[in-house]
Structures are given as structure tokens and as C-alpha cells.
């Protein structure tokens, strides 16, 4: 719902009576606030008085102090804040009358020369003063700030204009994206785009969003992952590809999950998952150095050590280390069930896993993952829970795969790719059987992808990295909503301004 501040509407009418256009066409500016400060900061009052250069700046009025026939304001643009001084004798009657009608939040365009106040503050002494855009809503209280988290997420535009540290998060996010592109471009990868609308959703085990294509008369699905399309490109001879993409998964919302999110996926022919471990370490450690200037990354109450090399451990080793179960117990469904019931009181025993792979995932999520703070490569997954990974040569029950866990959560998932079309077809069939049994996150059978593999996909490795979670780590943010400009939220009730309780939906699976 929107509403106009009635006091500001009154001022709007007065401005029009004065002949002032509240939303005029854009006029050029000569400097940003930061550029003005850069010129003026080194100079004392005498040097500023001798400076003949004039500066034209546009910015939002964030503070205003009227003093009879003069006054001060703080204006803010994309680069920072600048103090301006307004005096009737310098401006003339009409521009000064406009100054008197200016509200906090209005965007103004000012021109003048630099001076220092008696306190020594660098200030732009206005010779012209114009309204660039009228603000019709009052800004949040300057002392209390904008502290309502739900309001901030629903009205990100207000959050950004009031909180400079929030703007810094998204500048960092842009820096992260730029670094990643440069990193892969320098290694002869090609950036590609894959379909967001798909006839068969694939590349991950997740519940898709379903839509309908009217002209074709068919159901279609929002992309849950670009994987199968990227591997088709490997077949076609594009041996190194990456896609910075938006993915959509119809699952729970939590501090770590948003239904729409950004992911990096990349694939390299003639490489294994071990090669990607080295590449991932190099990229993320270098990114931390680039963005933060250090590999010691503060995160909540922790200090995460991103210096290389990172720990590597098998899935089974970590389960043994953190549960006390031995290899024999981790091969027994009855032993794992007994351990769970003993250590998780109140568990719904009717909904416990019925396979070794699902049990390992459950135990890992509860007893291992939360304890892994520093970057850790978890390797050697069961093939049951890795339908697109190549089997280990020494034991086909396991696959050549890793997950990168940082701060108790998955950051990346990678594996040596399965390029045997017969094996892949069999695993798709197993996924279809799970779907028929009611698992709506199981994969569909993609016959065209099997056909692509029949043309011969080179041995390769591929990886997906959650960009939102990566930015959360580097920006020291605990909620994914702080690093997504417009997170998914429950809609406001119709017929009134009251908002429904946001709540937390059941947490999604990684």
C-alpha cells in the first residue's frame, strides 16, 4: 500500500504556486560529493578562497538546519555526503524561498565554490539552488534509524537510502561477481547462458516452480540448475564454460534459503573433482584478499581462516569423528536408527530415512555440518545421493565428489562428471522410481541429455557455488535476505496496511 504525507502534499502545491517544477528534467553535474571532498580536503581556508573552480553537485537532503536568512544542509549522492551552505544574499529571493520549502529526502542540485566554516568543516557555498526531485514521504527518524528488519526488506529502496552500510554490501556483491568473471575469463572459460524456462527440470534434486506456455500448450518449469545444459555444451566442444545464473526452487524459506537465488556453475573438460578443489581454493582465497584485504574473514563471533590449504576429509571420516559411530554402524540402518533415537529425543520415528545415503545425509546435517567452521572439502559421497556423479574406480558405491562447507553450511558442490550414458540412464530411472513413490524433489528422466551423452562427453568436472552465501560470508551477514536486494516475502494483506507475520517456512534442503 502507498500513501502520501499530507504535509508534503501541501508543500507540493505551494511549490507549484511558486512556479517550481517538482520533477524537472535532469541537468548535468560536474562532480560527485567525494570528488569535491578530494579537491577541498587538502586545502585550508585561504587556499579555498583563492580557488576559482566552481562545483555542481546533485544529492538527497539528509539533514537541514535553518538559521533565518541562511542555513546548512547535508546532501548525499552515490559517493558520500557533502555539507552545503545556503544564504539569501548569495541566492536571491526566489531560490532562497525554495530552500525554505525543502524537506528531508528531497533531491537538489547545487552549484558554488568551496569554503570552510568557523569550525573548519569543508562546505560548498551555494550560488545556485534547484529542486531535482520532490520526496513525498517522510524519511525514518535520523536518530533511531531504520531498524525494523521486515520494513527494510519490504522497502529496500528506503533501506538503501538510509543505510550506507547496506549499500556497501551490494557494492561488495558487484565486486565479487566482477572478480569471478575475470577469474574464469583469464583461464579460457566461456561465459554462456542457459534456459530459465525448461521442459524438463534437471541438474539437482529439488522441487521446481511450474508454469504453463500458452502458445505451445505445455507445462514448463523454472530452472533449478543449469547443469545438464552446460554439460551438453561440453559435448558440443565448448570445453570450459561457466554460467552466472538465477535458479528457482519451490521449497522452504530460511536464513540461508530464498526461492530465487544466484549460482555460479562451471565445467571443465579433462579435469577431475581434485582439480576443482585446487581451483576453488585459489578463487575464493584470492577473492577474500581482493575484497577484504585478508584471508582472515570475520563471521559472527568467529574468525574464519581462508588461507590455503583447506582441510579435506571424507564423508565417512567426519561422521565417525563427530558421532562416535564406526564404519560397521554407518553401514547398518538399524544402528543408525538406534543412534538417532537415542540422541534426538522426540523424533518422529515414522519419518526416518530408509536408505544408507539418506541416513548419512541426516546424521551429517545434525552432527557434523554445524561444527565445520573453517573451509572444509568433504569428499567421497555415496552414489545413492549423487545421481550425476562418476563412480569411484576403487568402489562403485561411492562417487568422486566434494562439498565445500564453511561456517556450518554448504557453499559449493562439485564432482567428476558421469559421462557413461548407460549408467546415467539407470540413475535417472532410479530417480523416476523415487518420484513415483512420492519424492517430489527427485529428478525427471531427461532422454535428450542421455542422447547427448551418446555422442560422447569428454571426461570432465563441474561445480556449483552459491553466490548469495559467498557474499554472506564476506559481508559478515547471517541472513540471506541481507545480500539479496529483493528477497521473497509473504505478501501484505489486501484491504489494509497491516502485514502478515512473516514467519519461517520449513528449511529447504541444500
PyMOL commands that set and color helices and strands:
alter all, ss='L'
color gray80, all
select helices_A, chain A and resi 6-17+33-40+45-50+88-91+93-101+149-154+156-162+164-185+227-235+273-292+315-323+329-331+333-343+349-351+356-371+383-385+421-436+447-454+467-475+480-482
alter helices_A, ss='H'
color red, helices_A
select strands_A, chain A and resi 55-67+70-77+80-87+107-116+122-133+190-191+197-198+210-213+218-222+240-248+260-269+296-299+302-305+311-314+376-382+398-406+409-416+460-466
alter strands_A, ss='S'
color yellow, strands_A
deselect
rebuild
show_as cartoon
